[in-house]
Amino acid sequence: MPSEKQIDKLDQISDFYFDYYNKIEQIWYDHYNDRITDEQAQARFYEIKNTERDIGKIVNEIVKSINKRIYIRADQETRNYLSNNFNV
């Protein structure tokens, strides 16, 4: 189960990516409708892409965090299942 802090971080990540993809979509529309050049689109894309660095650290922190109790319980249940069904 995620902690309250992790849930807050997930909200932050969700908000970031909502804005992030809207900005990228705006670049696409501007380029498609000839409002910006290839070079301008590329420059704007990489400006937006660079903002992803900090949020990536938060994503990795949440993904890598493991609840020890759940991990131990899952390990026990897996071992019991294998022992009961396959005599391992």
N, C-alpha and C positions, 0 to 999 in steps of 0.2 A: 504494500500500500504506500502510495507517495505521501510524503510529509506535507504539511501546510506550506513550508518554504519551497518545496519542489513544485507544488501546485501553482504558487505565485510565479515561479520561474517559467512554468509552462504557459501561463497566461502572457507573460512578457514575450516569450518566443512566438506564440500565436499572433500577437499584435505586430511584432516585428515583421513576420513573413507576410501578413496581410498587406502591410504598406510596401514591403519589398517587391512583391509580385505585381502590385498595382503600378509601381514606378517602372518596372521592366516592361510591363504591357504598354505603358504610355510611350516609352521609347520606340516600341515596335510600331504603334499607331503613327507616331510622328515620322518615323522613317518610311513607313508604307505610304503615307500621304505626302511624301516629299517635303516635309517641313524641316527635316534635318538631313545632313549628308551622312554617308557611311562613316566618315571619320568622327563626326559629332556623336553619332549613335554609339560607336565603339567607346569613345571617351566617357560618355554618360553611363554606359553599361558598366565599365570598370570602376567608376566612381561609386555606383550603387553596390557593385560586387564587393568592394573593399569594406563596406559597412557590415558585411556578414561575418567578419572575423570575430568580433566580440561576442556575438550571439552564438557562434559556433562553439565557443568555449563553454557557454552555459549549457548548450545541448549536450556536449560531451560529458559535462559534470553530472547531468541528470541520467544519461544513458549508462554511465559507468558506475553509478552508485548502486550498491547492492544491499538489500535488507538482510542482515545476517540470519535473523530468525527464519525468514522465508526460505533462504538458501539452505539452511540446515534441515528444515522440515521437508523441502523438496528432495534433498539428498536422501533422507531417511525413507521417504515414501518410494522413491525410485528403487532403492536397495531392497525394500520389502517386496515390492512388485516383482523384481527380478528373482528374488529368492523364492517367493511363493509360486511363480509361474514357470520358472526355468531351472530351479534348484541350483542357482548360481551362488 
